[in-house]
Amino acid sequence: MLIVQICVGSSCHLKGSEDIVNLLREAVEEHGLEDEVVLMGSFCTGKCNREGVTVQINDDVHTGVTRESFKEFFQKNILDAAERERT
């Protein structure tokens, strides 16, 4: 099970966390990962970046997630991780 926490604190909110939440929700549904991925909001993780949103997956923190980088981020950090957990 992947626990994905999207920062919705002030800084990330201004940088588009609502968009990232929606993109994650749609991508999880599109790939049928509802039983493997839990999406949660979180307040500031203390890892603010100048651009993009902070997303924590289990214990790994990723900064700077944007609409433009989302597809690559999702492939590498969620799809690939979900596949690894299945095996």
PyMOL Python script that loads the backbone (N, CA, C, O; Angstrom):
from pymol import cmd

cmd.read_pdbstr("""\
ATOM      1  N   MET A   1       0.849  -1.175   0.000  1.00  0.00           N
ATOM      2  CA  MET A   1       0.000   0.000   0.000  1.00  0.00           C
ATOM      3  C   MET A   1       0.893   1.235   0.000  1.00  0.00           C
ATOM      4  O   MET A   1       1.806   1.357   0.816  1.00  0.00           O
ATOM      5  N   LEU A   2       0.618   2.139  -0.918  1.00  0.00           N
ATOM      6  CA  LEU A   2       1.339   3.403  -0.975  1.00  0.00           C
ATOM      7  C   LEU A   2       0.502   4.481  -0.301  1.00  0.00           C
ATOM      8  O   LEU A   2      -0.665   4.675  -0.643  1.00  0.00           O
ATOM      9  N   ILE A   3       1.094   5.171   0.646  1.00  0.00           N
ATOM     10  CA  ILE A   3       0.444   6.302   1.308  1.00  0.00           C
ATOM     11  C   ILE A   3       1.007   7.564   0.675  1.00  0.00           C
ATOM     12  O   ILE A   3       2.191   7.867   0.820  1.00  0.00           O
ATOM     13  N   VAL A   4       0.152   8.296  -0.027  1.00  0.00           N
ATOM     14  CA  VAL A   4       0.573   9.503  -0.750  1.00  0.00           C
ATOM     15  C   VAL A   4      -0.037  10.710  -0.050  1.00  0.00           C
ATOM     16  O   VAL A   4      -1.257  10.876  -0.015  1.00  0.00           O
ATOM     17  N   GLN A   5       0.834  11.550   0.509  1.00  0.00           N
ATOM     18  CA  GLN A   5       0.389  12.748   1.216  1.00  0.00           C
ATOM     19  C   GLN A   5       0.768  13.978   0.397  1.00  0.00           C
ATOM     20  O   GLN A   5       1.939  14.210   0.098  1.00  0.00           O
ATOM     21  N   ILE A   6      -0.244  14.752   0.045  1.00  0.00           N
ATOM     22  CA  ILE A   6      -0.032  15.953  -0.739  1.00  0.00           C
ATOM     23  C   ILE A   6      -0.105  17.144   0.206  1.00  0.00           C
ATOM     24  O   ILE A   6      -1.090  17.308   0.925  1.00  0.00           O
ATOM     25  N   CYS A   7       0.923  17.969   0.207  1.00  0.00           N
ATOM     26  CA  CYS A   7       0.916  19.140   1.070  1.00  0.00           C
ATOM     27  C   CYS A   7      -0.149  20.123   0.587  1.00  0.00           C
ATOM     28  O   CYS A   7      -0.196  20.480  -0.590  1.00  0.00           O
ATOM     29  N   VAL A   8      -0.991  20.547   1.504  1.00  0.00           N
ATOM     30  CA  VAL A   8      -2.007  21.551   1.197  1.00  0.00           C
ATOM     31  C   VAL A   8      -1.813  22.783   2.081  1.00  0.00           C
ATOM     32  O   VAL A   8      -2.730  23.585   2.259  1.00  0.00           O
ATOM     33  N   GLY A   9      -0.601  22.919   2.632  1.00  0.00           N
ATOM     34  CA  GLY A   9      -0.277  24.094   3.421  1.00  0.00           C
ATOM     35  C   GLY A   9      -0.274  25.343   2.544  1.00  0.00           C
ATOM     36  O   GLY A   9      -0.403  25.253   1.323  1.00  0.00           O
ATOM     37  N   SER A  10      -0.130  26.475   3.157  1.00  0.00           N
ATOM     38  CA  SER A  10      -0.250  27.764   2.456  1.00  0.00           C
ATOM     39  C   SER A  10       0.631  27.869   1.221  1.00  0.00           C
ATOM     40  O   SER A  10       0.151  28.232   0.147  1.00  0.00           O
ATOM     41  N   SER A  11       1.909  27.556   1.362  1.00  0.00           N
ATOM     42  CA  SER A  11       2.845  27.709   0.251  1.00  0.00           C
ATOM     43  C   SER A  11       2.492  26.771  -0.903  1.00  0.00           C
ATOM     44  O   SER A  11       2.442  27.198  -2.056  1.00  0.00           O
ATOM     45  N   CYS A  12       2.251  25.505  -0.601  1.00  0.00           N
ATOM     46  CA  CYS A  12       1.913  24.547  -1.667  1.00  0.00           C
ATOM     47  C   CYS A  12       0.538  24.843  -2.261  1.00  0.00           C
ATOM     48  O   CYS A  12       0.316  24.630  -3.453  1.00  0.00           O
ATOM     49  N   HIS A  13      -0.373  25.327  -1.443  1.00  0.00           N
ATOM     50  CA  HIS A  13      -1.692  25.693  -1.966  1.00  0.00           C
ATOM     51  C   HIS A  13      -1.551  26.757  -3.052  1.00  0.00           C
ATOM     52  O   HIS A  13      -2.186  26.678  -4.104  1.00  0.00           O
ATOM     53  N   LEU A  14      -0.709  27.751  -2.780  1.00  0.00           N
ATOM     54  CA  LEU A  14      -0.493  28.819  -3.751  1.00  0.00           C
ATOM     55  C   LEU A  14       0.233  28.322  -4.995  1.00  0.00           C
ATOM     56  O   LEU A  14       0.135  28.940  -6.055  1.00  0.00           O
ATOM     57  N   LYS A  15       0.963  27.212  -4.877  1.00  0.00           N
ATOM     58  CA  LYS A  15       1.715  26.662  -6.004  1.00  0.00           C
ATOM     59  C   LYS A  15       0.954  25.571  -6.742  1.00  0.00           C
ATOM     60  O   LYS A  15       1.505  24.931  -7.638  1.00  0.00           O
ATOM     61  N   GLY A  16      -0.322  25.350  -6.373  1.00  0.00           N
ATOM     62  CA  GLY A  16      -1.140  24.437  -7.159  1.00  0.00           C
ATOM     63  C   GLY A  16      -1.440  23.089  -6.561  1.00  0.00           C
ATOM     64  O   GLY A  16      -1.689  22.139  -7.303  1.00  0.00           O
ATOM     65  N   SER A  17      -1.428  22.961  -5.228  1.00  0.00           N
ATOM     66  CA  SER A  17      -1.686  21.651  -4.635  1.00  0.00           C
ATOM     67  C   SER A  17      -3.071  21.108  -4.999  1.00  0.00           C
ATOM     68  O   SER A  17      -3.242  19.895  -5.121  1.00  0.00           O
ATOM     69  N   GLU A  18      -4.048  21.981  -5.173  1.00  0.00           N
ATOM     70  CA  GLU A  18      -5.383  21.511  -5.554  1.00  0.00           C
ATOM     71  C   GLU A  18      -5.332  20.818  -6.917  1.00  0.00           C
ATOM     72  O   GLU A  18      -5.983  19.791  -7.112  1.00  0.00           O
ATOM     73  N   ASP A  19      -4.572  21.366  -7.851  1.00  0.00           N
ATOM     74  CA  ASP A  19      -4.403  20.740  -9.166  1.00  0.00           C
ATOM     75  C   ASP A  19      -3.730  19.371  -9.033  1.00  0.00           C
ATOM     76  O   ASP A  19      -4.139  18.407  -9.680  1.00  0.00           O
ATOM     77  N   ILE A  20      -2.704  19.293  -8.195  1.00  0.00           N
ATOM     78  CA  ILE A  20      -1.977  18.032  -8.027  1.00  0.00           C
ATOM     79  C   ILE A  20      -2.878  16.987  -7.383  1.00  0.00           C
ATOM     80  O   ILE A  20      -2.845  15.820  -7.774  1.00  0.00           O
ATOM     81  N   VAL A  21      -3.681  17.387  -6.405  1.00  0.00           N
ATOM     82  CA  VAL A  21      -4.641  16.457  -5.791  1.00  0.00           C
ATOM     83  C   VAL A  21      -5.570  15.901  -6.860  1.00  0.00           C
ATOM     84  O   VAL A  21      -5.787  14.691  -6.928  1.00  0.00           O
ATOM     85  N   ASN A  22      -6.114  16.768  -7.686  1.00  0.00           N
ATOM     86  CA  ASN A  22      -7.042  16.328  -8.733  1.00  0.00           C
ATOM     87  C   ASN A  22      -6.350  15.428  -9.757  1.00  0.00           C
ATOM     88  O   ASN A  22      -6.919  14.419 -10.174  1.00  0.00           O
ATOM     89  N   LEU A  23      -5.142  15.780 -10.162  1.00  0.00           N
ATOM     90  CA  LEU A  23      -4.400  14.945 -11.100  1.00  0.00           C
ATOM     91  C   LEU A  23      -4.119  13.568 -10.509  1.00  0.00           C
ATOM     92  O   LEU A  23      -4.251  12.554 -11.196  1.00  0.00           O
ATOM     93  N   LEU A  24      -3.735  13.534  -9.244  1.00  0.00           N
ATOM     94  CA  LEU A  24      -3.477  12.249  -8.584  1.00  0.00           C
ATOM     95  C   LEU A  24      -4.737  11.409  -8.505  1.00  0.00           C
ATOM     96  O   LEU A  24      -4.720  10.219  -8.818  1.00  0.00           O
ATOM     97  N   ARG A  25      -5.819  12.024  -8.092  1.00  0.00           N
ATOM     98  CA  ARG A  25      -7.089  11.300  -7.980  1.00  0.00           C
ATOM     99  C   ARG A  25      -7.479  10.691  -9.328  1.00  0.00           C
ATOM    100  O   ARG A  25      -7.851   9.520  -9.404  1.00  0.00           O
ATOM    101  N   GLU A  26      -7.391  11.484 -10.375  1.00  0.00           N
ATOM    102  CA  GLU A  26      -7.755  11.008 -11.710  1.00  0.00           C
ATOM    103  C   GLU A  26      -6.818   9.894 -12.182  1.00  0.00           C
ATOM    104  O   GLU A  26      -7.275   8.897 -12.741  1.00  0.00           O
ATOM    105  N   ALA A  27      -5.521  10.057 -11.961  1.00  0.00           N
ATOM    106  CA  ALA A  27      -4.544   9.067 -12.418  1.00  0.00           C
ATOM    107  C   ALA A  27      -4.692   7.749 -11.663  1.00  0.00           C
ATOM    108  O   ALA A  27      -4.583   6.678 -12.260  1.00  0.00           O
ATOM    109  N   VAL A  28      -4.938   7.818 -10.364  1.00  0.00           N
ATOM    110  CA  VAL A  28      -5.141   6.603  -9.573  1.00  0.00           C
ATOM    111  C   VAL A  28      -6.356   5.841 -10.094  1.00  0.00           C
ATOM    112  O   VAL A  28      -6.305   4.622 -10.259  1.00  0.00           O
ATOM    113  N   GLU A  29      -7.441   6.557 -10.352  1.00  0.00           N
ATOM    114  CA  GLU A  29      -8.647   5.914 -10.889  1.00  0.00           C
ATOM    115  C   GLU A  29      -8.396   5.356 -12.286  1.00  0.00           C
ATOM    116  O   GLU A  29      -8.789   4.229 -12.586  1.00  0.00           O
ATOM    117  N   GLU A  30      -7.748   6.134 -13.130  1.00  0.00           N
ATOM    118  CA  GLU A  30      -7.484   5.720 -14.510  1.00  0.00           C
ATOM    119  C   GLU A  30      -6.679   4.423 -14.575  1.00  0.00           C
ATOM    120  O   GLU A  30      -6.893   3.594 -15.459  1.00  0.00           O
ATOM    121  N   HIS A  31      -5.751   4.256 -13.633  1.00  0.00           N
ATOM    122  CA  HIS A  31      -4.886   3.079 -13.622  1.00  0.00           C
ATOM    123  C   HIS A  31      -5.389   1.975 -12.692  1.00  0.00           C
ATOM    124  O   HIS A  31      -4.706   0.969 -12.500  1.00  0.00           O
ATOM    125  N   GLY A  32      -6.582   2.158 -12.111  1.00  0.00           N
ATOM    126  CA  GLY A  32      -7.170   1.128 -11.260  1.00  0.00           C
ATOM    127  C   GLY A  32      -6.374   0.847  -9.998  1.00  0.00           C
ATOM    128  O   GLY A  32      -6.268  -0.301  -9.568  1.00  0.00           O
ATOM    129  N   LEU A  33      -5.815   1.890  -9.406  1.00  0.00           N
ATOM    130  CA  LEU A  33      -4.964   1.724  -8.227  1.00  0.00           C
ATOM    131  C   LEU A  33      -5.671   2.059  -6.911  1.00  0.00           C
ATOM    132  O   LEU A  33      -5.016   2.244  -5.885  1.00  0.00           O
ATOM    133  N   GLU A  34      -6.987   2.137  -6.937  1.00  0.00           N
ATOM    134  CA  GLU A  34      -7.726   2.555  -5.743  1.00  0.00           C
ATOM    135  C   GLU A  34      -7.443   1.671  -4.525  1.00  0.00           C
ATOM    136  O   GLU A  34      -7.490   2.155  -3.394  1.00  0.00           O
ATOM    137  N   ASP A  35      -7.148   0.378  -4.739  1.00  0.00           N
ATOM    138  CA  ASP A  35      -6.871  -0.530  -3.626  1.00  0.00           C
ATOM    139  C   ASP A  35      -5.402  -0.555  -3.233  1.00  0.00           C
ATOM    140  O   ASP A  35      -5.025  -1.224  -2.271  1.00  0.00           O
ATOM    141  N   GLU A  36      -4.566   0.178  -3.980  1.00  0.00           N
ATOM    142  CA  GLU A  36      -3.128   0.156  -3.713  1.00  0.00           C
ATOM    143  C   GLU A  36      -2.562   1.499  -3.275  1.00  0.00           C
ATOM    144  O   GLU A  36      -1.452   1.564  -2.747  1.00  0.00           O
ATOM    145  N   VAL A  37      -3.317   2.569  -3.489  1.00  0.00           N
ATOM    146  CA  VAL A  37      -2.839   3.920  -3.194  1.00  0.00           C
ATOM    147  C   VAL A  37      -3.861   4.642  -2.321  1.00  0.00           C
ATOM    148  O   VAL A  37      -5.050   4.682  -2.636  1.00  0.00           O
ATOM    149  N   VAL A  38      -3.381   5.207  -1.228  1.00  0.00           N
ATOM    150  CA  VAL A  38      -4.221   6.035  -0.357  1.00  0.00           C
ATOM    151  C   VAL A  38      -3.762   7.474  -0.520  1.00  0.00           C
ATOM    152  O   VAL A  38      -2.595   7.785  -0.279  1.00  0.00           O
ATOM    153  N   LEU A  39      -4.670   8.351  -0.926  1.00  0.00           N
ATOM    154  CA  LEU A  39      -4.359   9.773  -1.067  1.00  0.00           C
ATOM    155  C   LEU A  39      -4.801  10.515   0.173  1.00  0.00           C
ATOM    156  O   LEU A  39      -5.919  10.330   0.655  1.00  0.00           O
ATOM    157  N   MET A  40      -3.919  11.359   0.691  1.00  0.00           N
ATOM    158  CA  MET A  40      -4.212  12.137   1.889  1.00  0.00           C
ATOM    159  C   MET A  40      -3.649  13.546   1.718  1.00  0.00           C
ATOM    160  O   MET A  40      -2.643  13.750   1.039  1.00  0.00           O
ATOM    161  N   GLY A  41      -4.305  14.496   2.336  1.00  0.00           N
ATOM    162  CA  GLY A  41      -3.746  15.836   2.420  1.00  0.00           C
ATOM    163  C   GLY A  41      -2.910  15.933   3.682  1.00  0.00           C
ATOM    164  O   GLY A  41      -3.154  15.217   4.653  1.00  0.00           O
ATOM    165  N   SER A  42      -1.935  16.811   3.668  1.00  0.00           N
ATOM    166  CA  SER A  42      -1.140  17.053   4.875  1.00  0.00           C
ATOM    167  C   SER A  42      -0.802  18.537   4.925  1.00  0.00           C
ATOM    168  O   SER A  42      -0.820  19.232   3.909  1.00  0.00           O
ATOM    169  N   PHE A  43      -0.502  18.995   6.103  1.00  0.00           N
ATOM    170  CA  PHE A  43      -0.047  20.370   6.223  1.00  0.00           C
ATOM    171  C   PHE A  43       1.457  20.391   6.031  1.00  0.00           C
ATOM    172  O   PHE A  43       2.061  19.345   5.794  1.00  0.00           O
ATOM    173  N   CYS A  44       2.055  21.522   6.124  1.00  0.00           N
ATOM    174  CA  CYS A  44       3.447  21.730   5.751  1.00  0.00           C
ATOM    175  C   CYS A  44       4.368  20.625   6.276  1.00  0.00           C
ATOM    176  O   CYS A  44       4.346  20.273   7.455  1.00  0.00           O
ATOM    177  N   THR A  45       5.174  20.096   5.358  1.00  0.00           N
ATOM    178  CA  THR A  45       6.149  19.071   5.715  1.00  0.00           C
ATOM    179  C   THR A  45       7.509  19.696   6.019  1.00  0.00           C
ATOM    180  O   THR A  45       8.444  19.001   6.417  1.00  0.00           O
ATOM    181  N   GLY A  46       7.613  21.008   5.828  1.00  0.00           N
ATOM    182  CA  GLY A  46       8.867  21.696   6.082  1.00  0.00           C
ATOM    183  C   GLY A  46       9.882  21.524   4.956  1.00  0.00           C
ATOM    184  O   GLY A  46      11.070  21.790   5.142  1.00  0.00           O
ATOM    185  N   LYS A  47       9.424  21.086   3.805  1.00  0.00           N
ATOM    186  CA  LYS A  47      10.314  20.862   2.662  1.00  0.00           C
ATOM    187  C   LYS A  47       9.927  21.764   1.492  1.00  0.00           C
ATOM    188  O   LYS A  47      10.060  21.359   0.337  1.00  0.00           O
ATOM    189  N   CYS A  48       9.462  22.953   1.763  1.00  0.00           N
ATOM    190  CA  CYS A  48       8.988  23.863   0.719  1.00  0.00           C
ATOM    191  C   CYS A  48      10.060  24.081  -0.338  1.00  0.00           C
ATOM    192  O   CYS A  48      11.257  24.101  -0.052  1.00  0.00           O
ATOM    193  N   ASN A  49       9.595  24.241  -1.549  1.00  0.00           N
ATOM    194  CA  ASN A  49      10.457  24.463  -2.701  1.00  0.00           C
ATOM    195  C   ASN A  49       9.994  25.757  -3.360  1.00  0.00           C
ATOM    196  O   ASN A  49       8.878  26.212  -3.112  1.00  0.00           O
ATOM    197  N   ARG A  50      10.820  26.338  -4.177  1.00  0.00           N
ATOM    198  CA  ARG A  50      10.441  27.595  -4.829  1.00  0.00           C
ATOM    199  C   ARG A  50       9.328  27.417  -5.844  1.00  0.00           C
ATOM    200  O   ARG A  50       8.585  28.356  -6.128  1.00  0.00           O
ATOM    201  N   GLU A  51       9.211  26.219  -6.389  1.00  0.00           N
ATOM    202  CA  GLU A  51       8.117  25.970  -7.325  1.00  0.00           C
ATOM    203  C   GLU A  51       7.569  24.574  -7.073  1.00  0.00           C
ATOM    204  O   GLU A  51       8.285  23.673  -6.638  1.00  0.00           O
ATOM    205  N   GLY A  52       6.318  24.424  -7.350  1.00  0.00           N
ATOM    206  CA  GLY A  52       5.697  23.112  -7.227  1.00  0.00           C
ATOM    207  C   GLY A  52       5.286  22.754  -5.821  1.00  0.00           C
ATOM    208  O   GLY A  52       5.471  23.514  -4.871  1.00  0.00           O
ATOM    209  N   VAL A  53       4.722  21.568  -5.725  1.00  0.00           N
ATOM    210  CA  VAL A  53       4.083  21.066  -4.515  1.00  0.00           C
ATOM    211  C   VAL A  53       4.930  19.942  -3.931  1.00  0.00           C
ATOM    212  O   VAL A  53       5.592  19.209  -4.666  1.00  0.00           O
ATOM    213  N   THR A  54       4.907  19.810  -2.611  1.00  0.00           N
ATOM    214  CA  THR A  54       5.600  18.719  -1.940  1.00  0.00           C
ATOM    215  C   THR A  54       4.643  17.552  -1.780  1.00  0.00           C
ATOM    216  O   THR A  54       3.516  17.714  -1.312  1.00  0.00           O
ATOM    217  N   VAL A  55       5.113  16.362  -2.180  1.00  0.00           N
ATOM    218  CA  VAL A  55       4.325  15.139  -2.068  1.00  0.00           C
ATOM    219  C   VAL A  55       5.187  14.092  -1.378  1.00  0.00           C
ATOM    220  O   VAL A  55       6.328  13.855  -1.773  1.00  0.00           O
ATOM    221  N   GLN A  56       4.634  13.470  -0.350  1.00  0.00           N
ATOM    222  CA  GLN A  56       5.342  12.411   0.347  1.00  0.00           C
ATOM    223  C   GLN A  56       4.683  11.081   0.014  1.00  0.00           C
ATOM    224  O   GLN A  56       3.467  10.933   0.129  1.00  0.00           O
ATOM    225  N   ILE A  57       5.501  10.109  -0.401  1.00  0.00           N
ATOM    226  CA  ILE A  57       5.020   8.769  -0.694  1.00  0.00           C
ATOM    227  C   ILE A  57       5.703   7.836   0.295  1.00  0.00           C
ATOM    228  O   ILE A  57       6.915   7.631   0.242  1.00  0.00           O
ATOM    229  N   ASN A  58       4.907   7.277   1.192  1.00  0.00           N
ATOM    230  CA  ASN A  58       5.439   6.524   2.326  1.00  0.00           C
ATOM    231  C   ASN A  58       6.462   7.415   3.028  1.00  0.00           C
ATOM    232  O   ASN A  58       6.080   8.451   3.573  1.00  0.00           O
ATOM    233  N   ASP A  59       7.738   7.057   3.035  1.00  0.00           N
ATOM    234  CA  ASP A  59       8.739   7.873   3.733  1.00  0.00           C
ATOM    235  C   ASP A  59       9.540   8.782   2.800  1.00  0.00           C
ATOM    236  O   ASP A  59      10.397   9.533   3.265  1.00  0.00           O
ATOM    237  N   ASP A  60       9.278   8.726   1.497  1.00  0.00           N
ATOM    238  CA  ASP A  60      10.040   9.509   0.529  1.00  0.00           C
ATOM    239  C   ASP A  60       9.345  10.834   0.225  1.00  0.00           C
ATOM    240  O   ASP A  60       8.167  10.861  -0.133  1.00  0.00           O
ATOM    241  N   VAL A  61      10.084  11.930   0.372  1.00  0.00           N
ATOM    242  CA  VAL A  61       9.543  13.264   0.129  1.00  0.00           C
ATOM    243  C   VAL A  61      10.027  13.757  -1.232  1.00  0.00           C
ATOM    244  O   VAL A  61      11.217  13.714  -1.544  1.00  0.00           O
ATOM    245  N   HIS A  62       9.062  14.231  -2.036  1.00  0.00           N
ATOM    246  CA  HIS A  62       9.353  14.760  -3.372  1.00  0.00           C
ATOM    247  C   HIS A  62       8.895  16.215  -3.412  1.00  0.00           C
ATOM    248  O   HIS A  62       7.750  16.519  -3.078  1.00  0.00           O
ATOM    249  N   THR A  63       9.774  17.095  -3.815  1.00  0.00           N
ATOM    250  CA  THR A  63       9.429  18.515  -3.875  1.00  0.00           C
ATOM    251  C   THR A  63       9.334  18.955  -5.325  1.00  0.00           C
ATOM    252  O   THR A  63       9.896  18.323  -6.220  1.00  0.00           O
ATOM    253  N   GLY A  64       8.620  20.042  -5.544  1.00  0.00           N
ATOM    254  CA  GLY A  64       8.577  20.653  -6.859  1.00  0.00           C
ATOM    255  C   GLY A  64       7.683  19.956  -7.869  1.00  0.00           C
ATOM    256  O   GLY A  64       7.915  20.078  -9.071  1.00  0.00           O
ATOM    257  N   VAL A  65       6.664  19.227  -7.418  1.00  0.00           N
ATOM    258  CA  VAL A  65       5.750  18.560  -8.346  1.00  0.00           C
ATOM    259  C   VAL A  65       4.811  19.614  -8.945  1.00  0.00           C
ATOM    260  O   VAL A  65       4.140  20.347  -8.219  1.00  0.00           O
ATOM    261  N   THR A  66       4.778  19.677 -10.270  1.00  0.00           N
ATOM    262  CA  THR A  66       3.944  20.650 -10.985  1.00  0.00           C
ATOM    263  C   THR A  66       3.054  19.908 -11.977  1.00  0.00           C
ATOM    264  O   THR A  66       3.225  18.711 -12.211  1.00  0.00           O
ATOM    265  N   ARG A  67       2.104  20.636 -12.553  1.00  0.00           N
ATOM    266  CA  ARG A  67       1.265  20.046 -13.610  1.00  0.00           C
ATOM    267  C   ARG A  67       2.154  19.532 -14.750  1.00  0.00           C
ATOM    268  O   ARG A  67       1.900  18.469 -15.317  1.00  0.00           O
ATOM    269  N   GLU A  68       3.183  20.294 -15.069  1.00  0.00           N
ATOM    270  CA  GLU A  68       4.063  19.941 -16.183  1.00  0.00           C
ATOM    271  C   GLU A  68       4.899  18.692 -15.893  1.00  0.00           C
ATOM    272  O   GLU A  68       5.183  17.915 -16.805  1.00  0.00           O
ATOM    273  N   SER A  69       5.287  18.496 -14.651  1.00  0.00           N
ATOM    274  CA  SER A  69       6.128  17.342 -14.304  1.00  0.00           C
ATOM    275  C   SER A  69       5.314  16.157 -13.781  1.00  0.00           C
ATOM    276  O   SER A  69       5.877  15.119 -13.434  1.00  0.00           O
ATOM    277  N   PHE A  70       3.995  16.315 -13.725  1.00  0.00           N
ATOM    278  CA  PHE A  70       3.159  15.315 -13.067  1.00  0.00           C
ATOM    279  C   PHE A  70       3.239  13.931 -13.699  1.00  0.00           C
ATOM    280  O   PHE A  70       3.391  12.943 -12.980  1.00  0.00           O
ATOM    281  N   LYS A  71       3.140  13.833 -15.016  1.00  0.00           N
ATOM    282  CA  LYS A  71       3.121  12.506 -15.662  1.00  0.00           C
ATOM    283  C   LYS A  71       4.377  11.715 -15.347  1.00  0.00           C
ATOM    284  O   LYS A  71       4.304  10.535 -15.003  1.00  0.00           O
ATOM    285  N   GLU A  72       5.521  12.358 -15.462  1.00  0.00           N
ATOM    286  CA  GLU A  72       6.783  11.682 -15.149  1.00  0.00           C
ATOM    287  C   GLU A  72       6.835  11.309 -13.668  1.00  0.00           C
ATOM    288  O   GLU A  72       7.237  10.197 -13.322  1.00  0.00           O
ATOM    289  N   PHE A  73       6.433  12.228 -12.798  1.00  0.00           N
ATOM    290  CA  PHE A  73       6.400  11.966 -11.359  1.00  0.00           C
ATOM    291  C   PHE A  73       5.514  10.758 -11.049  1.00  0.00           C
ATOM    292  O   PHE A  73       5.913   9.875 -10.289  1.00  0.00           O
ATOM    293  N   PHE A  74       4.321  10.716 -11.633  1.00  0.00           N
ATOM    294  CA  PHE A  74       3.375   9.627 -11.362  1.00  0.00           C
ATOM    295  C   PHE A  74       3.939   8.293 -11.856  1.00  0.00           C
ATOM    296  O   PHE A  74       3.877   7.289 -11.147  1.00  0.00           O
ATOM    297  N   GLN A  75       4.479   8.286 -13.052  1.00  0.00           N
ATOM    298  CA  GLN A  75       5.049   7.052 -13.600  1.00  0.00           C
ATOM    299  C   GLN A  75       6.154   6.513 -12.701  1.00  0.00           C
ATOM    300  O   GLN A  75       6.133   5.349 -12.301  1.00  0.00           O
ATOM    301  N   LYS A  76       7.101   7.359 -12.393  1.00  0.00           N
ATOM    302  CA  LYS A  76       8.296   6.938 -11.652  1.00  0.00           C
ATOM    303  C   LYS A  76       8.004   6.609 -10.192  1.00  0.00           C
ATOM    304  O   LYS A  76       8.525   5.629  -9.660  1.00  0.00           O
ATOM    305  N   ASN A  77       7.187   7.409  -9.551  1.00  0.00           N
ATOM    306  CA  ASN A  77       7.042   7.298  -8.107  1.00  0.00           C
ATOM    307  C   ASN A  77       5.787   6.578  -7.628  1.00  0.00           C
ATOM    308  O   ASN A  77       5.719   6.162  -6.471  1.00  0.00           O
ATOM    309  N   ILE A  78       4.803   6.428  -8.492  1.00  0.00           N
ATOM    310  CA  ILE A  78       3.586   5.741  -8.062  1.00  0.00           C
ATOM    311  C   ILE A  78       3.364   4.469  -8.878  1.00  0.00           C
ATOM    312  O   ILE A  78       3.248   3.387  -8.302  1.00  0.00           O
ATOM    313  N   LEU A  79       3.304   4.574 -10.198  1.00  0.00           N
ATOM    314  CA  LEU A  79       3.089   3.364 -11.006  1.00  0.00           C
ATOM    315  C   LEU A  79       4.208   2.351 -10.793  1.00  0.00           C
ATOM    316  O   LEU A  79       3.941   1.175 -10.544  1.00  0.00           O
ATOM    317  N   ASP A  80       5.452   2.796 -10.888  1.00  0.00           N
ATOM    318  CA  ASP A  80       6.563   1.876 -10.719  1.00  0.00           C
ATOM    319  C   ASP A  80       6.606   1.314  -9.303  1.00  0.00           C
ATOM    320  O   ASP A  80       6.885   0.129  -9.118  1.00  0.00           O
ATOM    321  N   ALA A  81       6.332   2.149  -8.298  1.00  0.00           N
ATOM    322  CA  ALA A  81       6.338   1.678  -6.908  1.00  0.00           C
ATOM    323  C   ALA A  81       5.212   0.680  -6.654  1.00  0.00           C
ATOM    324  O   ALA A  81       5.414  -0.314  -5.955  1.00  0.00           O
ATOM    325  N   ALA A  82       4.038   0.930  -7.209  1.00  0.00           N
ATOM    326  CA  ALA A  82       2.911  -0.001  -7.063  1.00  0.00           C
ATOM    327  C   ALA A  82       3.270  -1.343  -7.692  1.00  0.00           C
ATOM    328  O   ALA A  82       2.957  -2.395  -7.134  1.00  0.00           O
ATOM    329  N   GLU A  83       3.916  -1.310  -8.834  1.00  0.00           N
ATOM    330  CA  GLU A  83       4.345  -2.543  -9.498  1.00  0.00           C
ATOM    331  C   GLU A  83       5.348  -3.303  -8.641  1.00  0.00           C
ATOM    332  O   GLU A  83       5.253  -4.524  -8.509  1.00  0.00           O
ATOM    333  N   ARG A  84       6.299  -2.598  -8.061  1.00  0.00           N
ATOM    334  CA  ARG A  84       7.296  -3.242  -7.194  1.00  0.00           C
ATOM    335  C   ARG A  84       6.630  -3.893  -5.986  1.00  0.00           C
ATOM    336  O   ARG A  84       7.031  -4.977  -5.562  1.00  0.00           O
ATOM    337  N   GLU A  85       5.615  -3.235  -5.433  1.00  0.00           N
ATOM    338  CA  GLU A  85       4.937  -3.781  -4.252  1.00  0.00           C
ATOM    339  C   GLU A  85       4.153  -5.040  -4.587  1.00  0.00           C
ATOM    340  O   GLU A  85       3.972  -5.901  -3.727  1.00  0.00           O
ATOM    341  N   ARG A  86       3.688  -5.160  -5.821  1.00  0.00           N
ATOM    342  CA  ARG A  86       2.929  -6.356  -6.234  1.00  0.00           C
ATOM    343  C   ARG A  86       3.823  -7.581  -6.357  1.00  0.00           C
ATOM    344  O   ARG A  86       3.359  -8.710  -6.196  1.00  0.00           O
ATOM    345  N   THR A  87       5.107  -7.362  -6.642  1.00  0.00           N
ATOM    346  CA  THR A  87       5.995  -8.497  -6.871  1.00  0.00           C
ATOM    347  C   THR A  87       6.757  -8.913  -5.635  1.00  0.00           C
ATOM    348  O   THR A  87       7.543  -9.859  -5.684  1.00  0.00           O
TER     349      THR A  87
END
""", "prot")
cmd.dss("prot")
cmd.show_as("cartoon", "prot")
cmd.util.cbc("prot")
cmd.orient("prot")
